[in-house]
Amino acid sequence: MPEQLPLFQRKKFPAILSQGTPIVSPTPQASILSTLPAYYAYLQSQGYSQYTPADFCGDLKKFGLFLKNKTVEEVTTQDIRSWISQLRTKEHMTEKTISRKLTALTNYFTWLSREKVLTHNPAMAIPNNKVTSPLPDILYDAECTRLLEAASADSRTYLLILLLLETGIKTEELMNLELSHIDTSKGFGY
């Protein structure tokens, strides 16, 4: 049986860890980018969601590129504030996205402090208030019908939309759905 294609393609950050990338213990004189392999390995070992290591390291990679050649010991609270300001003004990111990026930075600098690479955590001085998502909009019957009609050109898309509408599962749950999760013992009838 041929291998099934994934339902969604997630962003990958191949520059973070490629095969054979050496994992070197971070030092105060290291750049953020050079510490990412060790931080990625740390995140993988901590029982986070399968997406957290890549997401956090992706955020840190962007922060490291913003700072250019600064070492981790040279990073200041003002550097973080400047980056956050740029995300708001130039990249027009939402507060929820900025909050996640700040969580990644706080986690990273806490890790460096726990590893005794840094004596202070520059991210701790920045408040990170939890941003709650608004309740989703409700689709009316006519909107559901139009959505299903638009998706009907492709059977995979139609199935995905139908599953989301009929079950109310989250996108992440749908992405992780496997055939073994479906009870087919009673056949396909009711």
C-alpha positions in Angstrom: 0.0 0.0 0.0 1.5 3.4 -1.0 2.2 5.8 1.8 -0.6 8.4 2.3 0.3 12.0 1.7 0.1 14.4 4.7 -3.1 16.4 5.0 -1.2 19.7 5.7 2.3 20.8 4.9 3.9 22.5 7.9 6.6 25.1 7.6 10.0 23.6 8.2 13.1 25.4 9.3 15.8 23.2 7.9 18.6 25.7 8.8 18.0 25.0 12.5 19.1 21.4 12.6 20.2 19.5 9.6 21.6 16.0 9.6 25.1 16.0 11.1 24.8 19.4 12.7 27.0 19.2 15.8 25.3 20.1 19.1 27.7 22.3 21.0 27.1 23.5 24.6 26.3 27.2 24.6 28.7 29.8 25.9 28.2 33.4 26.8 30.2 34.4 23.7 28.1 32.3 21.3 25.6 33.8 18.9 21.9 33.0 19.2 22.1 31.1 15.9 25.0 28.9 17.0 23.1 27.9 20.2 19.9 26.8 18.3 20.9 23.1 17.8 21.5 22.6 21.6 18.3 24.5 22.4 16.3 22.4 19.8 17.6 19.2 21.4 16.7 20.6 24.9 13.1 21.3 23.7 12.7 17.9 22.2 13.7 16.3 25.5 11.2 18.2 27.6 7.9 16.7 26.4 6.7 19.8 24.5 4.2 19.5 21.6 5.9 18.1 18.5 5.7 21.5 16.9 7.1 23.6 19.7 10.9 23.0 19.1 10.6 24.1 15.4 8.3 27.0 16.2 10.4 28.3 19.1 13.7 27.9 17.2 12.1 29.6 14.2 11.2 32.6 16.3 14.7 32.6 17.8 16.3 32.3 14.4 14.5 35.5 13.3 15.5 37.2 16.5 19.1 36.1 16.0 19.1 37.5 12.5 17.7 40.7 13.8 20.6 41.1 16.3 23.2 40.1 13.7 26.5 39.3 15.4 25.6 40.0 19.1 26.6 37.3 21.5 24.0 35.9 24.0 25.7 37.7 26.9 25.3 41.0 25.0 21.6 40.7 24.4 19.7 43.3 26.4 16.0 43.9 27.4 16.1 46.9 25.0 17.2 44.6 22.1 14.1 42.4 22.8 11.8 45.5 23.0 13.2 46.8 19.7 12.5 43.5 18.0 9.0 43.4 19.4 8.4 46.9 18.2 9.5 46.0 14.7 7.2 43.0 14.7 4.3 45.3 15.6 5.1 48.2 13.3 6.9 46.8 10.3 5.5 43.2 10.1 2.1 44.1 11.6 1.9 40.9 13.7 -1.0 40.3 16.0 -0.6 40.5 19.8 -1.2 36.8 20.0 1.7 36.0 17.6 4.0 38.5 19.4 3.1 36.9 22.7 4.1 33.5 21.4 7.4 34.9 20.2 8.0 36.5 23.5 7.3 33.2 25.2 9.9 31.6 23.0 12.5 34.2 24.0 11.6 33.9 27.7 11.9 30.1 27.5 15.3 30.4 25.6 16.9 32.9 28.0 15.5 30.9 31.1 17.2 27.8 29.6 20.5 29.7 29.2 20.3 31.0 32.8 19.5 27.5 34.1 22.5 26.2 32.1 24.6 28.9 33.8 25.5 30.4 30.5 23.9 33.7 31.5 23.7 35.3 35.0 20.6 37.4 34.0 17.5 36.8 31.8 16.9 39.9 29.6 13.4 38.7 28.7 12.1 38.6 32.3 11.8 42.3 32.5 9.2 42.3 29.6 5.7 41.5 30.7 4.0 38.9 28.6 0.3 39.0 29.2 -1.7 36.0 27.9 -3.7 36.9 24.9 -7.0 35.1 24.7 -8.5 34.3 21.3 -11.9 35.6 20.5 -14.6 33.0 20.0 -14.8 31.8 16.5 -17.5 33.1 14.1 -20.4 30.8 13.6 -21.1 29.7 10.0 -24.7 29.8 8.9 -26.2 26.9 7.0 -25.9 28.8 3.7 -22.2 29.5 4.3 -21.6 25.9 5.2 -23.3 24.8 2.0 -21.2 27.3 -0.1 -18.0 26.1 1.6 -18.8 22.5 0.9 -19.7 23.3 -2.7 -16.4 25.1 -3.2 -14.5 22.2 -1.6 -16.3 19.6 -3.7 -13.9 19.9 -6.6 -11.3 18.0 -4.6 -12.3 14.9 -2.6 -9.5 15.4 0.0 -10.5 19.1 0.6 -14.1 18.1 0.8 -13.4 15.4 3.4 -11.3 17.8 5.5 -14.0 20.5 5.4 -16.7 18.0 6.2 -14.8 16.6 9.1 -14.2 20.1 10.5 -17.8 21.1 10.1 -19.5 17.9 11.4 -17.2 17.1 14.3 -15.9 20.4 15.5 -12.4 19.0 16.0 -9.4 21.4 16.0 -7.1 21.7 13.0 -4.2 20.1 15.0 -6.4 17.1 15.9 -7.3 16.8 12.2 -3.7 17.0 11.2 -2.8 14.1 13.5 -5.8 11.9 12.6 -4.8 8.4 11.6 -6.9 5.5 10.2 -6.3 3.6 13.5 -8.3 6.4 15.3 -11.4 5.6 13.4 -13.7 2.8 14.6 -14.7 0.9 11.5 -15.9 -2.2 13.5 -19.6 -1.4 12.8 -19.1 -0.7 9.1 -20.1 2.6 7.5 -23.8 2.4 8.3 -25.5 3.8 11.3 
